[in-house]
Amino acid sequence: MLLEDCKTYTKEEFEKYMAEMKEMSVPGFTYLNLIPTKHWARPAFSTKCKSGMMLNNCCESFNNVLRKCKDKPVLELLEWIRRYNMTRIWSKSERVAKLEGNSMPSVIKQLGIAEKEYRHCRTEQSGPHEYEVEYNLDRWIIDLEKRTCNCFKWDLTGIPCVHAYACIKKRRGDPKICVHEAYSKEVYVKAYSHFIKALPGPKQWEKTDHPQPEPPAYRKIPGKPSLKKKEKRSW
């Protein structure tokens, strides 16, 4: 629950869950307590990155791509990676350029979920920019000027949570304007504006005095070689 729940997770709730974990498993609590919470608990994450991601899906996806070329020699492997990144950056830049509006599809999707849920919120204003919102039998504090909510989701991701969405709607504002600039089309265009240049084939490379890389020395593995080939697992 500590690692999976990402909707509304306050620091008070985190401390409560940690206390419950200590009662259930002291070794588990001790193990997690030795690791700085900023590395694995959302309530302790820095709000500078504007991301609540706790998984390494990006690394796993890239490793899955590299499965196609892991058996290649070093130079061919590096060339394969270079060409893959070259074409991927260009295709991404083309897709971003074709997007309509200034909001990314992922942001529109999350705001669409908030659009369906915010009607269940009861919103009361307590100051020029501060609101008190009742939702799901709980109460939340939102500051539209500072762009914060004590559920921590808006602070962490930069995308208005359902509580903030309700307050913005009450003021007849546009929630898309309150999304952090990191999700804007302009920023994505900049991210994919540094292209990897095309290179000629190896026969056209400049000759140098450096020694050519050699394949690794053949080493005979001790023991009788197996006559059966290992089956490749699909996973």
N, C-alpha and C positions, 0 to 999 in steps of 0.2 A: 504493500500500500504506500509505503514511503517513496518508492521509486516510480510507481505507476501513475498515481493521481497527480494531475497537473491543472485542474480546473480552478479551484479556489483553495489555496493552501497558505494559511497565515503562519507566522512564527509561533503563535500560541498553540495552534494545532500541531505543529511540528514537535514542540516540546512535549505535548501530551502524548503523541505517538511514540516518541522516544522513551518516555516513562513506561508506557505499556510494553514496549519491546524489552525493557530491562526486566520487567516482571515475567515475561514469557521466556526469555533466553538471555542470561547474563553474558555468556561468551559472545553471542551475536552483538549485544549492545557494546561490549568492550571493544570488539573488532571495529565496529563502525565509529565508535567514539575516538579511536586513535587516528582516524583519517579526517583531515580538515573538512568541515561540512561544505565549504565552498566548492569542493570537487564532486559532490554527489547529492546534495540536498538543494532543491529549488529555493527555499526561503533564504538560503545563504548565498545564492548566486549574485554576481555583480550585475547591475542593471545597465552597464555601459554597452554590452554586446547586443542587447535587445533580442535575446533568444532564450527560450526555455528548454532547448533540446538537451536531453540526457543520454541519448543513444549515439552510437558511432556508425550509423547507417551509411554515412558518406564514405567512410573508410572501407566498410564491408562491400559497398557497391563497387568501389574502385578496385578492390582486391578481386572481386568476381570478374571484372573486366580483364584484369591482368592474367587470369587463368589461361587465356588464349595464347599468351606469348611467354609464359614462364620457362618453357623449355628451349627458348632461343638463345643463341650466343649473346654476350654482353652488348656488343654494338648494335646487333639487330633488335635486341630487347629495348635499348634506349631509343632507337629510331622508331620503333613501333609506338612507344609511349609518347614520343614527340608528335608523331603524326596524329595519334588519337586525340591528344589535347589540342592540337592545331585545328582539326576539323570540329571538335566539340565547342571550342570557344567561338568559332565563326557561326556555327548553327545556333548557339545560344544568343549571340548578338542579333542574328536575323529574327529570331522569335520575339525577342524583347522589342525590337524596333517596330514590329507589326502589332503590338498590343495597343488597344484603344484605352484612352484615359491614363491616369497617372498611378493607379493602384494595381498591385500584383494580384493575380488570380487567387493566391492563397489568402490574401487579406480580404478580398471580396467574399470568399467562402466563409471565413470566420465572422465577418460582419453580418453575413446572411443568417448565421446561427443566432447571433445576438438579436437580430431583428425579430426573430420568432419568439425569443424568450423575454425580451425586455418588458413586454406588456404585463408580465406577472410581477413586476417590480412596483413597489410603492415608494415614491420619491418625495422627499421633503427637503426644502432648502434651509440651510442654517446660517448662511453668510453669502457674500458676493459671489464666491466661487465654490463654496463647500456645500455638500449635500449629504443627506442621510437616506440610505436606501434599504428597504426591507425586501428580502428575497429568500425563498426557501427556508423560512422560519429562522432567519438570521438577519443581522443588521450590518451594513457596510458604510464606510466613510469615504467619500470621493472629493478630491480637490481638482477641479477642472483647470485651474491656472497652472498648478504644478504637475498636472497629468499623473495623478497618483490615486490608487485605491488600496485600502488595507487588505484586500484579497491578494495583492502583490502581482497579479497577472498583467495589468496595464504597465506597471513599473518595469516588469521583467521583459515582456515581449514588445512593448511599444504599440500594441494594438488594443484599443479600448475593450475592456471586459463588458459583460452584460450590465453590470451596475453603472459603469461610466456611460455606456450606450444609452441607458434610460435617462440619465441626467442631460446628456447632450440633446436627446430628442425633446426633452421637456423645454429646453431653451431654444428649440427649433433650429438647432445647428446641424452641421453635416459631419457625421462620425468619421468620414474618410479624411477630413482635414485634420483630425486629431490623431491620425496614425503617424508614427515616427517616420522621419524622412528616409530612414534606412530601407524602407519598403517601397520607395518611390521608383517610378520608371527611370527617372534621371540618374539615380544612383546605380541601378542595374545596368544601364547603358554604359556608365563609366567603368563598372566592374568588368565588362566584357569588351572594352575598347582597346585593350592591349593584346594585339594579335601576335601569334607565333608565326614568324616568316617562313616561307617555303625554302627548302634547301635542295641543291642539286644532288645527283647520285654519287656514290662513293668513288667512282672512276674520275669524277671531276673535282674531288677534294684537293686542297693544296697539300703538296708533299712537304714533309718535315723531316728533320734528322732524328726525331724521337723513335725508339724501337716500336715495331708493330706488336700489338697484343697477341699473345699466343693462347691456344686453348689449354685448359688445365691438364696436368700430367695424368695419364691413365693409371689408375690404381686398382689392382686386382683385389677384390673383397675376399677375405679368408672364408674357407668353407666350400662345400659343394654347391655350385649354382643351381638354383631352382628351375625346374623345367616348366612350371606353371606360371602363367602370367597373372598378376594381381588384377582383380576386377576393379574398374574405376567406379567409385561411388558417385551417385548423382548429386549428393549434397556435399 
